[in-house]
């Protein structure tokens, strides 16, 4: 069986096992891409719940969990505004079992696991010194990954890669490590950058709906781009905060200003675009 036939066989197997889903409603900033999943949402959420508990347990052992009550309260207050705004994109999301904790670490990072499990690192706060709006931009970005189920999507892509590498190696005897590298650069990396762009856009919309000036996302990414010089922080490892990204965020912020104005005037920011 030749290389082309193996790729076709892999694609057929993938299509047979996956489902096309619409994780979020069409947004004000144009995130409406359909996604293909091989892994169930329940399986991913259960795995995320266990992983989150493991992270918290490890942090607790290291005396690195929620050490500063004021910072924890700040993160929870911002989350309490962002979470209701998720309903405009996913009606089920406000009802997720949301959790948020602060981990003491010099790393400039934050994340949100599937199902709404948030962590913010003190290194991000200490080094960026973000305003509440800028911190909302970070958290909104990470929540965007969860709303779009990017973790589930990546797991599905890895299953496809493993399937393709296994079939190719069995049929041709090629170096599986090289085949995996090829799969990484042709499948994983482009999607990863696309997911980062989607998270940027969703994050800007969420913060606007929550009553945070979306243009503070621009200042946030500007700070990120300057941090570390030529070596961006881990938070930006798959999508460096360059001039193009900042320009895109500014454009998206302009699009959602009406949502921000409605939210700050006491109107409904969940309707209209």
Buried (B, 14 or more C-beta within 10 A) or exposed (E): EEEEEBEEBBEEBBEEBBEEBEBBEEBBBEBEEEBBBBBEBEEBBEBBBEBBEEBBEEBEEEEBBBEEEEBBEBBBEBBEBBBBBBBBBBEEBBEBEBBBBBBBBEBBBBBBBBBBBBBBBBBBBEBBEBBBBBBBBBBBBBBBBBBBBBBBBBBBBBBBBEBBBEBBBEBEEBEBEEBBEBBBEEBBEEBBEBBBBBBBBBBBBBBBBBBBBBBBBBBBBBBBBEBEEEEBBEBBEEBBBEEEBBEBBBEBBBBBEBBBBBBEEEEEBBEEE
